Amino acid sequence: MKFTLAWLKDHLETDAPLDAIAEALTDLGLEVEEVEDPAARLGAFTIARVIEAVQHPDADRLRLCRVETFPRGPDGPAEEVQVVCGAPNARTGLVGVFAPVGTHIPGTGVDLKPGVIRGQASNGMLCSERELMLSDEHDGIIDLPADAPLGVRYIDWAGLNDPMIHIKVTPNRPDALGVRGIARDLAARDLGRLKPETIEPVPGAFPCPVTVTIDPALKDRGCPLFMGRLIRGVRNGPSPAWLQRRLRAIGLRPISALVDITNFFTFDRNRPLHVFDAGLLRGGLRIHPAQGGETLAALNDRTYEIAPGMMLISDDAGPESIAGIVGGAPSGVTEATTDVFLESAYWDPITIAATGRALKVVSDARYRFERGVDPAFTGPGLEAATRMILELCGGEASEVVTDGAVPDSARSYPFDPGRVVSLVGMEIPEAEQRRTLQALGFTVQGDRASPPSWRPDVQGAADLIEEVARIASLTKLRGKPMPRARAGVPRPVLTPMQRREGAARRTLAGLGFNECVTYSFIDRAAAELFGGGSEAVRLENPISSEMTHLRPALLPGLLRAAARNQARGLADLALFEVGPAFLGGEPGEEAVLASGLRIGHAAPRDPHGSRRPVDAFDARADAEAVLAAIGAPAAAKIWREPGAAWHPGRSGAIRLGPKVTLAEFGEVHPRILAALDVKGPAVAFTVWLQAPPFPRTRSTTRPALRISDLQAVERDFAFVVDAGVEAQAVLAAAHGADKALIERVSLFDEFAGPRAEAQMGPGRKSLAISVRLQPRERTLTEAEIEAVGARIVEKVAKATGGTLRS
């Protein structure tokens, strides 16, 4: 939304400086994107007089001009400079606009330098309107009245020193798409007084010959109200200079008085209007749903094919306008127009948005109607525009024709001044709260408040509090500790699940992973790779074609992030994410996961040869670290069947029994890597944070430290087993020999292959383990140690058939 300071002051009586207004707008939620001060662009151009203009001695189309300038301002001494000018209207005595050496010319993009043109010195420039980017006029230099004050800045004399303010309006504030709505906010902030406005109806001089009819199917929603009137005998010439300046200041090109008036009300009051050339209409106007297949050549020089159900404004000859979006060229006004039909209507925002999106039409009217204009201003807007047309273009207005009625937007909500403290944390007196709401147009009666018709975004009591806090300024909010309900240690704030999520994040960050936060929406093809993509998790209104389904896992987002990093030359990656994945579309059909992905090498290059590619055991170690951090039971076992997303034979699952999966880990299947453009191999893991059972009693303290001051004992055992026996089976059997005394069992050697079989027999291998015994009560005797060793050998032999290696 763009407007100028002078335009704002048409509605706001204020002496506040520009900087204060810009700061207040941002603080009010109307973020200032840009402030364009014409003085920075045109401040160097001054009014000067041509003392003498003579023919250039060596060029027929050039003239030598002696120009009287005032480099130190109008009160300083005059100086003469010579300028070579090619304008046909350059003459002795002309008062024009002068640019001294060093000035940047916005229309050409060059900086003036002293020059020699056809042998004659030229120091400066006499400018045209196009060179100052004021219009497209370039037939000659600017010719000012003879009494224009010499030495004065041109923008000050011409009234062009009007800063332009560009604000960013959020979709919930359609009232701020009009200058008066912005002025109302500033007035509520006490930056001025909102000027009163009275719109007097224009009495109709004759019955309107153009009838209007809304199709009954559209009255309830598509077009509740359509109004218009005929104005005959108009003169559609150029609009006044003040109106053209305002439109140019906000980036609009003046077209004609009638079109410029409708554009003015679009930005001044957030009231889009449209004018039809009444002489080109055939019969009355109908607002109706399209049958489909109709075409319309629009005013934006494009032709549209209308789909069934879209709203059209048609006469007896066919479509004349796409309702609320863009008018048709066949009935567009021109300089030859003498009779016009002025339209003012209220269109349903959702219908306009759907049609505009389908046709890919971007217009100021669509932008406003799809956000919601003031339905109650439909009639007053028509009257105000009628009066301006009569003032600028002349003519005579008919009676107003109407179909439909203003939709009822009346509503009220409880007003509780005390909720400002509970919702916002600010203490604002009740009288100030009431004054704020009334300044914004709300009606406050007792403990109820009703929003005005131009605020469709206010939909509850909390919105009333938001308005009060916004006007009071959230910058006044000061942090303070929350009061305790009672003395003593406060109850925990985090739930057990939240504590698990935090522990998983801290653990993975400590392992060198970088956290990612990816979208919960992915494309169907990626979802199907991980067992998802069903209709139950498809979005009805996706924001893009790549975000059509809820994700069944976190790995698709991590793999796509890895692909983007690889495309930028990053080969060694460690990424993780903690968040929800969705098994279905119903509440409860989701799980909180912690997933990690490693690609490349486990360490940087060094001269010692310690660099190695990451493998499935890295992923297993990461998964086990997360499980240990969240308190998963140590009794979990490794299973070999993790799922279709993993590389067979290079992956596994950690489970509590056959049904409760705690984690999956291993190499990602090459098929998935190829589909997601990831250069593999890649290892990953996924931990189901909700799967491990929670402790029955909730404790917020750490468990007691159990440490023994007795000497630990370590013994090594080497077992000869069949080549197909897994090391995990040996470790589990050894640990089960005495769970109270055995603190740790680890594998430290594997001897397999042809050399091993030559010593131990075909199909045999050796696994060497280290067992650490930690006594708690007394030092172990040699006999006790030997007894534990014997039980270890017995357990391993029973579980795996292994024997001690001699």
MARNUPA-745780 format. One record per residue (C-alpha): residue in three letters; x, y, z. Coordinates in steps of 0.02 Angstrom, whole numbers, plus 50000, padded with zeros to 5 digits. Layout:
BEGIN
ALAXYZ/...
END
This chain:
BEGIN
MET500005000050000/LYS500745016749945/PHE500195034349986/THR500965051550008/LEU501105062350163/ALA499965075850090/TRP498685062550046/LEU498725056250225/LYS498465073850289/ASP496845074950189/HIS496145063350322/LEU497295066450471/GLU497555083350551/THR499335081750617/ASP500965091050640/ALA501955075150672/PRO503575073950572/LEU503785060750438/ASP504985050250543/ALA503755049450688/ILE502345044150571/ALA503415030550491/GLU503955023950661/ALA502165023850727/LEU501525014550573/THR502765000450597/ASP502374999650782/LEU500504998550742/GLY500804983250633/LEU500834992550467/GLU502654989350430/VAL503485003150329/GLU504404995550181/GLU505035011650104/VAL504965030450122/GLU505365039449960/ASP505765057849985/PRO505695067649820/ALA506975079649889/ALA508285065949878/ARG507895063249693/LEU507395080549632/GLY508055092349764/ALA509495098649655/PHE508345105049516/THR507995123749531/ILE507015136949437/ALA508125147149320/ARG507905159949180/VAL508655159949006/ILE509455177148987/GLU509835174548804/ALA509625160248681/VAL510575161248514/GLN510895149048373/HIS512345137048395/PRO513675141848268/ASP514005123948213/ALA512315115148235/ASP510625119548162/ARG509615110948299/LEU510585117148450/ARG510515133748540/LEU511725142448658/CYS510835147948814/ARG511495159948946/VAL510585154249102/GLU510375164449261/THR510525152749411/PHE510605154549600/PRO511785140949665/ARG511625147249846/GLY509745148549844/PRO508515162449800/ASP509285174449926/GLY511055171949862/PRO511975180249717/ALA511525175749538/GLU512745167149421/GLU512735164549234/VAL513145147949151/GLN513135142648970/VAL512055127948921/VAL511935119748750/CYS510105115048727/GLY509235105648587/ALA507435108948641/PRO506375117548508/ASN505575129148638/ALA507225135648710/ARG507125154748694/THR507645170948774/GLY506655174548933/LEU506055156748960/VAL505905151649143/GLY506295133149162/VAL507065119749271/PHE508965119549282/ALA510105105149336/PRO511875110449383/VAL513445100249350/GLY513515084849463/THR511625082049465/HIS510945064549435/ILE509595064849300/PRO508325051349349/GLY507525050349177/THR509165046149090/GLY510155038549233/VAL511705049349200/ASP512665061449310/LEU512965078349231/LYS514765083149195/PRO515525098549113/GLY515575095448927/VAL515935102648756/ILE514565100348625/ARG515065104248446/GLY516445115448506/GLN515445125048637/ALA515545122848826/SER513985116648915/ASN513875117149106/GLY512215110349162/MET510545106149084/LEU508805113149054/CYS507635098649085/SER506035091349015/GLU504685082749118/ARG505245065449059/GLU507025068749116/LEU506325072249290/MET505185056849274/LEU503645067749298/SER502795062249137/ASP503195055748962/GLU503245073448892/HIS504895076348799/ASP504445087948656/GLY505285102448744/ILE506005108548908/ILE504865113449052/ASP504125130649020/LEU503595139149183/PRO502615155249209/ALA503665171049199/ASP503315175149382/ALA503995158449447/PRO505245162449587/LEU507045160649526/GLY508225150149630/VAL506835140649719/ARG506845121749713/TYR505675116149577/ILE504845102749685/ASP504405115849817/TRP503615127649691/ALA502705113849595/GLY502055105149751/LEU503045089349715/ASN503935088749883/ASP502735075749949/PRO503575060250025/MET502875043349973/ILE502635030050108/HIS502535011650064/ILE501835000250199/LYS501644981350207/VAL499844976850246/THR499474959750319/PRO497984950150244/ASN496934952650402/ARG496934971750388/PRO495944976350232/ASP495474993050311/ALA497304998350298/LEU497194996950108/GLY496395014050109/VAL497235030250164/ARG495805034250283/GLY496025017750373/ILE497865021650400/ALA497425039050463/ARG496175031350585/ASP497545020550663/LEU498715035450681/ALA497345045850759/ALA496985032150885/ARG498855032650928/ASP498655051450963/LEU499735056850815/GLY498365068350757/ARG496495070250738/LEU495455060750611/LYS494565073650506/PRO492675071550505/GLU491885066250342/THR490135069250279/ILE489605062050113/GLU488055070550047/PRO487025060149924/VAL486915067149748/PRO485075068949703/GLY484605059949543/ALA484025071249402/PHE483185057449301/PRO482795038849311/CYS484265027549269/PRO483975019049101/VAL485195004949143/THR484414991349252/VAL485424979649364/THR484954961949415/ILE485864949549525/ASP485574931149489/PRO484664923549640/ALA486024910349654/LEU487314923949692/LYS486354935149812/ASP486714924849967/ARG488584924349941/GLY489374929449776/CYS488634947049758/PRO487504952549901/LEU487404970549838/PHE487594979449670/MET487304998149647/GLY487545010249504/ARG486965025749414/LEU487105034049244/ILE488045050449226/ARG487745058649058/GLY488605073048973/VAL490355070149047/ARG491995076348973/ASN493325062948994/GLY494925072848973/PRO496525072549075/SER496295072949262/PRO496865087949365/ALA498715090049403/TRP498475086149590/LEU497645069549552/GLN498945064849423/ARG500345068949546/ARG499605057749679/LEU499375043049562/ARG501135044749492/ALA501845045849668/ILE501165028349708/GLY501695020949542/LEU500075022449441/ARG500005029949267/PRO498635043049244/ILE497465037849103/SER495945049149101/ALA494895058449226/LEU493585044749242/VAL494845030649265/ASP495935041049380/ILE494435044749493/THR494075026149515/ASN495915022849552/PHE495905037049678/PHE494465029449778/THR495275012349770/PHE496755018949869/ASP495915033049965/ARG494465023250039/ASN494825005149992/ARG493285006249880/PRO493594999049705/LEU492385005949575/HIS492135003349389/VAL491465014449250/PHE490635007549093/ASP490405017648935/ALA488505018048940/GLY488425021548754/LEU489205004548720/LEU488044994548834/ARG486604984748761/GLY485164983648883/GLY485324981349071/LEU486714973349171/ARG486594955749243/ILE487724948649379/HIS487694929849350/PRO488754914049358/ALA489604909749194/GLN489004894949092/GLY490794891249040/GLY491664894848876/GLU491314913548873/THR492784924748826/LEU493154942648874/ALA494454954748807/ALA494954963848967/LEU495624981248998/ASN497344973949037/ASP497524969048852/ARG497254950548887/THR495834939148836/TYR495124926948964/GLU494104911148942/ILE492844910149082/ALA492564893849176/PRO490844888349236/GLY490294896649398/MET491394912049387/MET490444928349413/LEU490154939549262/ILE489344956349231/SER488464955149063/ASP487304965348956/ASP486174958848819/ALA487674956948702/GLY488754946548819/PRO490064948248958/GLU490654965848998/SER491694962749154/ILE492414948949263/ALA491524953749423/GLY492614962149552/ILE494234958349460/VAL494454967049291/GLY493344976449169/GLY493084972548987/ALA493834982448845/PRO492214982948740/SER491364994448867/GLY492925003648927/VAL492875022648933/THR493865033448810/GLU494065051948774/ALA492515050548664/THR491445044248809/THR490015055848856/ASP488875044448958/VAL489525032549092/PHE488775019849210/LEU489655020349379/GLU489675003749473/SER489915000849659/ALA489664983149724/TYR490094971449866/TRP490854954849812/ASP491154939349916/PRO493024938149958/ILE493174919149937/THR492314919349767/ILE493414933549704/ALA494994924949768/ALA494554908449683/THR494174916849516/GLY495714927949521/ARG496834913249562/ALA496094902549423/LEU496264916149292/LYS497944922449360/VAL497314940349359/VAL498214952649472/SER497274968949495/ASP497034981849633/ALA495174977649636/ARG495454959049661/TYR496794962449793/ARG495534972249897/PHE493934962549868/GLU494724945749912/ARG495304953050079/GLY493644961350117/VAL493074979150086/ASP491834988750193/PRO490104982950137/ALA489254997750222/PHE490285009950116/THR489615003049952/GLY488275016649939/PRO489265031250012/GLY490725026749899/LEU489595028049748/GLU488965045049805/ALA490715051749839/ALA491355045949670/THR489825053249584/ARG490165070249662/MET491985070049606/ILE491505065149428/LEU490265079449421/GLU491575091549487/LEU492985086049370/CYS492045079949216/GLY490375088849226/GLY488775080049177/GLU487145075449260/ALA486825060449373/SER485335048949370/GLU484475040549514/VAL485365025849594/VAL484845008349542/THR485114994349668/ASP484904975749683/GLY485244966349843/ALA485624973550014/VAL487104977450125/PRO487584960850208/ASP487334960650395/SER489044960850479/ALA488424966450651/ARG489164956750796/SER489734960050973/TYR490944951951093/PRO491234952551281/PHE492374966851332/ASP493384962951488/PRO494724976151525/GLY495584964151644/ARG496034952251504/VAL497344964351440/VAL498444959151585/SER498124940451567/LEU498304940051377/VAL499614953451343/GLY500404957151511/MET500074975951501/GLU499134986551626/ILE498054999051532/PRO496675008951619/GLU494915004151571/ALA494505021951513/GLU495995021651395/GLN495455004751326/ARG493715011251289/ARG494415027051209/THR495545016551097/LEU494155005451035/GLN493005020151002/ALA494395029250908/LEU494545013950796/GLY492685014350758/PHE492095001250882/THR490475003450977/VAL490725000151163/GLN489194998451273/GLY489404991651448/ASP490324975251441/ARG490044972451253/ALA491004979351104/SER490474978850921/PRO491764980350781/PRO491424992150635/SER490934985650464/TRP492684988850394/ARG493524976750517/PRO493064959050460/ASP494634952550548/VAL493934955450723/GLN493124938850767/GLY493194937350955/ALA493514945051124/ALA495384941751109/ASP495434952650953/LEU494764967251055/ILE496234965351174/GLU497434964451027/GLU496784981050960/VAL496994989451129/ALA498764982751150/ARG499244987050971/ILE498735005250989/ALA499525006651161/SER501154999651084/LEU501884982951127/THR503564991651147/LYS502924996851319/LEU502814978651371/ARG504084975051509/GLY504634957851562/LYS504344952451741/PRO504404935751832/MET502814925751840/PRO502064924552015/ARG502214908052106/ALA500604899552154/ARG501314894252323/ALA502934893552418/GLY504174879552393/VAL504854870652241/PRO503754873852088/ARG503024859251994/PRO503894854151832/VAL503374863851679/LEU503934851651544/THR502994835651511/PRO503954819151505/MET503824819351316/GLN504514836851304/ARG505964831751415/ARG506314817251298/GLU506314828451146/GLY507524840451230/ALA508674826251281/ALA508684819551103/ARG509124836651032/ARG510524839651156/THR511254822351126/LEU511264823750937/ALA511974841350941/GLY513344834851055/LEU513724821050929/GLY514094834150796/PHE512434834450704/ASN511654850450635/GLU509794852450670/CYS508584854750526/VAL506774860650532/THR505914854650374/TYR504114856050316/SER502844843150376/PHE502194842750196/ILE503074833150057/ASP502624827349883/ARG501714811049854/ALA503174802349769/ALA504344805449917/ALA502994800250040/GLU502714783649949/LEU504564779549965/PHE504314778550153/GLY502634769850156/GLY501524785450150/GLY500634795350016/SER498884788650047/GLU497284798650025/ALA497104799650214/VAL498584811550227/ARG498304821450067/LEU498034840050090/GLU496454847550016/ASN497274864449981/PRO499174862249968/ILE500254877849958/SER501264870149815/SER501354854449709/GLU502844848649812/MET501874849349976/THR500344838649945/HIS500464825450083/LEU500894824350267/ARG502594816350291/PRO502654798150352/ALA504454800350413/LEU505764813850443/LEU507064806350325/PRO506304813350162/GLY506584831050222/LEU508344827150284/LEU508804818550120/ARG508184833250017/ALA509164845150127/ALA510704834150101/ALA510444834449912/ARG510394853449914/ASN511984854150016/GLN512854841649902/ALA512384852249752/ARG513334866449834/GLY514904856449862/LEU514664850350041/ALA515114831850045/ASP515214827550232/LEU513534830250315/ALA512744826350483/LEU510934832350495/PHE509554828450619/GLU507764833350655/VAL506544830350796/GLY504714832050751/PRO503084823350709/ALA502754810850571/PHE500994806050519/LEU500344788350498/GLY498564793950457/GLY497454808950447/GLU496554807050612/PRO497044813950784/GLY498254802250870/GLU498894794650708/GLU500574802850724/ALA502234799550811/VAL503634810450874/LEU505274804850795/ALA507104809150807/SER508024805550645/GLY509824808350595/LEU510764806950431/ARG512634805250398/ILE513434806350226/GLY515264806250180/HIS516634802850305/ALA516684801650493/ALA518214812950512/PRO519164826050412/ARG520714821550313/ASP522314820250412/PRO524084813150385/HIS523754798150498/GLY522474789150390/SER521074789950518/ARG519794796150390/ARG518474782950347/PRO516744782750268/VAL515264782550384/ASP514404765550398/ALA512904757150477/PHE513804755450643/ASP513924774450656/ALA512044775450635/ARG511804761850765/ALA512924771050889/ASP511944787150861/ALA510274778250887/GLU510884769751045/ALA511544786451112/VAL509814794251090/LEU508964779251170/ALA510144780051319/ALA509824798851337/ILE507934796551345/GLY508034782051467/ALA507594767351354/PRO507764750151435/ALA509454741651412/ALA508564725251372/ALA508214730651192/LYS508874718851058/ILE509504720950880/TRP508384713850743/ARG508824712050561/GLU507184717050476/PRO507024736150490/GLY505954740250339/ALA505904743350151/ALA506764760450163/TRP508404752550219/HIS509804743350130/PRO509544724550160/GLY510984716950256/ARG511664733850309/SER510314739350427/GLY509404734050583/ALA508074738250711/ILE508144740150900/ARG506604732450978/LEU505844727551144/GLY505174710751088/PRO504504707750913/LYS503164721450915/VAL503884736951001/THR505134745650887/LEU506214758450974/ALA507344763150828/GLU507894758650653/PHE509624761750582/GLY510774757650438/GLU511144762550259/VAL509724770750164/HIS509154760350016/PRO510044765549853/ARG508344766249767/ILE507804780149885/LEU509444789549867/ALA509264789549678/ALA507454795549686/LEU507924810249799/ASP509534814749704/VAL510694810649849/LYS512444804649813/GLY512714789749927/PRO513014779750022/ALA512074787750167/VAL511774780650340/ALA510334786050451/PHE509284781650601/THR507554785050667/VAL507074784050851/TRP505244783150906/LEU505314794451058/GLN503614788751123/ALA504014770051109/PRO505094767251264/PRO503984765251418/PHE503934780351531/PRO504394777851714/ARG502894774751826/THR503444787951951/ARG503924804851885/SER505534811251960/THR506334828051921/THR507974823752007/ARG509434813951942/PRO509684796352007/ALA510974793552142/LEU512744791152081/ARG513264772852103/ILE515134771152110/SER516214758152195/ASP517914760752273/LEU518344742352249/GLN519544736652115/ALA518714731051953/VAL519274715051868/GLU519374712351679/ARG519484695351596/ASP519644691051412/PHE518834675951328/ALA519024669751149/PHE517654658151085/VAL517664647350931/VAL515934647850852/ASP515114644350687/ALA515404657850555/GLY513554662150555/VAL513464666050740/GLU513204684650777/ALA514334693550900/GLN512794700550986/ALA512264683151038/VAL513954680051121/LEU513914696951210/ALA512144694451274/ALA512514676851337/ALA514094682451427/HIS513214697151510/GLY511824685651571/ALA513054675151671/ASP512974687451818/LYS512034703651784/ALA512394710751957/LEU514274708251949/ILE514644710351763/GLU514704728951722/ARG515184728551539/VAL515484715951398/SER516284721351234/LEU516954713251077/PHE518764717351038/ASP519294704750905/GLU518594694050765/PHE519664680850678/ALA518814673950524/GLY519164668850347/PRO520304655850265/ARG521704657550392/ALA520474655450537/GLU519664640350456/ALA521384632550429/GLN521654633050617/MET519894630250685/GLY519034620350548/PRO517874624450402/GLY516464636650439/ARG517194641950604/LYS517804658950672/SER518444666250835/LEU517634680350933/ALA518604688151078/ILE517684697551213/SER518194707751364/VAL517174706151524/ARG517294719151664/LEU516804713351839/GLN516404727051965/PRO516174721352147/ARG515064732352256/GLU515264725252432/ARG516974716852445/THR518494712352344/LEU518274696752240/THR519304681552277/GLU520164671652140/ALA518924657552165/GLU517444669152140/ILE518224676251983/GLU518514658751916/ALA516714654151956/VAL516044668951857/GLY517194664351713/ALA516534646651713/ARG514734652851707/ILE515174664151561/VAL515894649551463/GLU514374639051505/LYS513134652551451/VAL514024655951287/ALA514154637451248/LYS512314634851282/ALA511754650051179/THR512934648351030/GLY513794631651039/GLY515454640451057/THR516974633551146/LEU518484642051221/ARG519874644251097/SER521424634951152/
END
